[in-house]
Amino acid sequence: MKKKVEIAERKPSTCTFQNLHRASLAATKIYDQKLSKSGLTINQFSLLKTINHISPVSVSDLALEIRLDRTTLVRNLKPLEKAGLVVDVSPKGTRNRQLQLTSDGIKRYESAELLWQEAQEHIEQQLGKDNLNTLISLLFQIETL
C-alpha cells in the first residue's frame, strides 16, 4: 500500500495548468466551507452577487460579465431559480430572459456576503496582502492571454 503524501511533502507540479487547477480547487473548498451555513456554493454566491449588482440582466449579458459560457450558466442558474432566489422578470412573450433576485434571493445573498467576506479575509491572512495583490494581478494576466 502506498503511503499518503503529507501536504508539507507535496511539491508544485512542473505543469502550470496543474498548479492553477489545484489552487482553484483549494480556494473553492475554502469558500464553500465558509458559505456552507448559507446553503450556497461559491459559484452560486457569485451568480447572486453579480445579478444583484446589475439586475435586471439578460442571460447573455450575465454570461459575458462572469466570463462563463451560456450553457454552463443556464445549468448553474436552474437550482437558484428552483429555490426561488432568482426570477425571470421579462415581459410575457419575449424571448430574452431578464433575471433578478427575489426578496428571498436578496436575503440569502446578504446573509451569505458576511460568510464570503470571512473567506476573503482568511485567504488574505494566509497569503498576506502583498502576495494576494500579486496573485490577483497574475491571474488577470493569465486570463487575458
Salt bridges, closest charged atoms under 4 A:
GLU81 OE2 - ARG97 NH2 2.08
ASP88 OD2 - ARG97 NE 3.94
GLU124 OE2 - LYS129 NZ 3.96
GLU143 OE2 - ARG67 NE 2.68
